[in-house]
Structures are given as structure tokens and as C-alpha cells.
């Protein structure tokens, strides 16, 4: 009888330990060799009101991804505006869009391309900053 009680206590302790462990799969971000490569000029950009900024990038991955989004981030106000969001599936995405500068004052800005790798919130992001004056 005692043997059975010890065995049940041991099993209960093991189950408590296993249920208390965090699920590391939720914290590990897998990129599946996803890459974002800028194909437009992104260095030393200074823009003024009315200029056009061309955003071109290639997104590649070993798996079929679930889309991408392009954000315009205002670093002074700490706000973001979505310039384009696509929920599509594929191993290769070509980002090709433009933004006409509509900011009349000097600001630090950045363009951010986000690859939606899967539906588990695995993402990859690349940014480049520029100045509007």
C-alpha cells in the first residue's frame, strides 16, 4: 500500500514539475533563413517636402511566408504609419512602392520592412533612417 502511495506522490510531483516549465517554443523566434535585402538606395538620404522616396526590397525565406508590411516611422513623434500591408504566401516577396514627402518640418524618419514569417508571430524587420528638412 505504501509503495502505491509513494508511486502516486512521485507521479504527482513529476506532473507538477512538467506543468510548471515554461514553453520555450513560444519564446524562441525562428527566422527560417529569412532575409530582407534593400534594392533601392538607402544611404545618406535627405529629403524635402514633395520629394519621392522609392522603397524597394527583396524578402526571401526557406519557407512559405505569410506576407509583409512597410511602415513609415516618425522617430520624433514615435508614431508609425502603414504604407503597405500584404497578406500573401510565398518564399519570395518583392517590395516596390514609393512615398511622396508630405512632412513640412524637419524630422527624423525611418522606413521599416517587416516580413511576416508565420502565424506564430515570427517576424524579421529591417529599417533605414533618413532626415526630412
Order of alpha helices (4+ residues) and beta strands (2+ residues): alpha-beta-beta-beta-beta-beta-beta-beta-beta
